[in-house]
Amino acid sequence: MLIAAIIASFVLGAALTASVLGKRWKSAVNEAQQELEGMAERYKAHEQENRELRQKNADLEYQMGSLKKDLAYERSRHSDDSASH
């Protein structure tokens, strides 16, 4: 009878320990999942920001090229005017 009580208490202790550890494990998994979802959202936001910045950079480079062409034209025109006087 004593042995049965010892075995029963051992089994009950093991079950309680497994239950507590299982709850902790589930809690840790849920926290990790929420953190990963947050990281994924931030990654998507940064990707969108990067696309917008690349587009803005391309637009500015295009504008700079146009301004350089205009400047070169004005310089050549000014140079031609000076040579004819």
N, C-alpha and C positions, 0 to 999 in steps of 0.2 A: 504494500500500500504506500509506503514511504517512497519507494522508487517511482511509482506511478505519479505521485505528487511532484517529485523533483522533475521528472520528464515533462509533466504538464506545465509546470512553471517555466521550464526552459523553453518549451514551444511557445507559450504565451509571451514570454520576454522577446523571443526572436520575432514573433509576429508584430508586436508593438514596435520594435526597433525597425523592422522592415517598413511598417506603415509610416513612421516618422521620417525615415530616410527617403521614402517614396514621395512624401509631400514636399520635402526639401528639394529633391531632384526635380519635381514638376515645377516648383516655384523658380528654381534656377533656370530651367529650360524656358519658361515663359518670359523671364527677364531677358535672357539672351535673345529670344525671338523678337521681343519688343525693341531691343537695342539694334538688332540687325535691320528691322524694318525702318527704324529712324535713320540709320546709316544709309539705307537704300534711298530713302526720300531725299536726304541731303546730297547724295551722289547725283540723283536725277536733277536736282536744282542746280548743282554746280555744272553739270553737263549742259544744261540749257543756258546758263550764264556764259559758259565757254563758247557755245555756238553764237550767241549774240555778240560777244566780244570779237570773235573772229570775223563776223560779218561787218561789224563797225570798223575793224582794222582794215578790211578789204575796201570798204567805202572810202575811208580816209586816204589809203594809198592811191586809190583811183583819183580822188580829188587832188592829191599832191602831184600826181603825174600830169593832170590837166593844168594845174597852176605852173608847173615847170615848163610845159609847152607854151603857155601864154607868156611867161616871163622871157623865154628864149625868143619868141616872136617879137615881143616889144623891144628887146635888146637889139635884135637884128634890124628892126625897123628904125630904131633910134640911130643905130650905127650907119644905116643907109642914108638917113636924113643928114647926118653930120658930114658924110663923105660928099654929098651933093652940094653942100654949101661952101 
